[in-house]
Each structure stands twice: as C-alpha cells, then as structure tokens.
Amino acid sequence: MTNPNQVVKYCQCKQTQLLGWRCPQDKGLEYLLESQQLYPITILPSVTKTILEICSNHNLILVKQLLGINPTELQTYGLSPIELKSLLAEAKLLLGSN
C-alpha cells in the first residue's frame, strides 16, 4: 500500500493536481460535496430498499433532487404519503430548508 504522503510528494513533483477525500485540505472531495450539498438520498434514515429502488427508477440520486420535485409528482412514483412525509422532512432538515 502506498503511503499518502508519498502520493502528495509525487503529485507535487510532477506538478499534478491531486483530488481526494480531504485532499487538498479544505478543498478535497469532502469539501466539494458538502459545500454544494450533494448528498445521496441513501443518507436519509427513512430510505428503505423499496424507496431506493423507486428513486433509482426515476433517476433521483441526490437529496437536492428530491426537494426539487413537486410532492404530488413524487406520489405518482409510488411513494406512500407517510414515506413521502418522512423523506421530505429529513431532506429539509439535512439541507436546512424550510
């Protein structure tokens, strides 16, 4: 296994930009995902296998996408009102939406 410090040194030597989890510090993948709030729907506690399948079939991958769709339309996907209420509440809490 390669030492992470060796990878950083190699990239610096080759003048190659490195992008990884927390690398570069404060600008890595973790920062990019969190700053843009690109959370997968799987992060929501109420997501079940069935809900995941429904969302996947409708290309809903991110929590942001879930909040961007009219709740009435989401019901047509086969989500029950209870599932929908839980998902939307969790999504709003995560993203700090009203």
C-alpha positions as CSV (number, residue, x, y, z in Angstrom):
1,M,0.0,0.0,0.0
2,T,1.3,3.4,-0.9
3,N,1.9,6.0,1.8
4,P,-0.4,9.0,1.3
5,N,2.5,11.4,1.9
6,Q,4.3,9.7,-1.0
7,V,1.4,10.3,-3.2
8,V,1.3,14.0,-2.3
9,K,5.0,14.4,-2.8
10,Y,4.8,12.6,-6.2
11,C,2.0,14.9,-7.4
12,Q,3.9,18.0,-6.3
13,C,7.0,16.8,-8.1
14,K,5.0,16.1,-11.3
15,Q,3.0,19.3,-10.9
16,T,-0.2,17.3,-10.9
17,Q,-3.2,18.4,-9.1
18,L,-4.4,15.9,-6.5
19,L,-8.1,15.5,-5.6
20,G,-9.2,13.1,-2.9
21,W,-11.1,12.9,0.3
22,R,-9.8,15.8,2.4
23,C,-7.1,16.3,-0.1
24,P,-6.1,19.0,-0.8
25,Q,-7.0,20.1,2.8
26,D,-10.2,22.2,2.9
27,K,-10.7,21.7,-0.9
28,G,-11.0,18.0,-1.4
29,L,-14.0,15.9,-2.4
30,E,-15.5,16.1,1.1
31,Y,-15.4,19.9,0.9
32,L,-16.8,20.0,-2.6
33,L,-19.7,17.6,-1.8
34,E,-20.6,19.4,1.4
35,S,-20.3,22.9,0.1
36,Q,-22.6,22.1,-2.8
37,Q,-24.9,19.9,-0.6
38,L,-24.5,16.9,-2.9
39,Y,-25.8,14.3,-0.5
40,P,-27.1,11.0,-1.9
41,I,-30.6,10.0,-0.9
42,T,-29.1,7.0,0.9
43,I,-28.0,9.3,3.7
44,L,-31.6,9.8,4.7
45,P,-32.6,7.5,7.6
46,S,-36.1,6.6,6.3
47,V,-34.8,5.3,2.9
48,T,-35.6,1.7,2.5
49,K,-34.7,-0.7,-0.2
50,T,-38.1,-0.1,-1.9
51,I,-37.8,3.6,-1.7
52,L,-34.2,3.4,-3.1
53,E,-35.5,1.3,-6.0
54,I,-38.3,3.8,-6.7
55,C,-35.9,6.7,-6.6
56,S,-33.4,4.9,-8.7
57,N,-36.0,4.1,-11.4
58,H,-36.8,7.8,-11.6
59,N,-33.1,9.0,-11.6
60,L,-33.4,10.5,-8.1
61,I,-29.9,10.2,-6.7
62,L,-29.4,13.4,-4.6
63,V,-31.4,14.9,-1.7
64,K,-31.5,18.2,-3.6
65,Q,-33.3,16.5,-6.5
66,L,-35.9,15.1,-4.1
67,L,-36.7,18.6,-2.8
68,G,-36.8,19.9,-6.4
69,I,-39.8,17.8,-7.4
70,N,-43.4,18.6,-6.6
71,P,-44.6,16.3,-3.7
72,T,-47.7,15.4,-5.8
73,E,-45.5,14.2,-8.6
74,L,-43.4,12.2,-6.1
75,Q,-46.6,10.4,-5.0
76,T,-47.1,9.2,-8.6
77,Y,-43.8,7.4,-8.4
78,G,-45.3,5.0,-5.9
79,L,-44.2,6.6,-2.6
80,S,-46.9,6.5,0.1
81,P,-47.9,9.7,1.9
82,I,-46.1,8.5,5.1
83,E,-42.9,7.7,3.2
84,L,-43.0,10.9,1.4
85,K,-43.6,13.0,4.5
86,S,-40.6,11.3,6.2
87,L,-38.3,11.7,3.3
88,L,-39.1,15.3,2.7
89,A,-38.8,16.2,6.4
90,E,-35.4,14.5,6.6
91,A,-34.3,16.2,3.3
92,K,-35.3,19.6,4.5
93,L,-33.6,19.1,7.9
94,L,-30.4,18.0,6.2
95,L,-30.3,20.9,3.7
96,G,-31.6,23.5,6.2
97,S,-34.7,24.2,4.0
98,N,-38.0,25.3,5.4
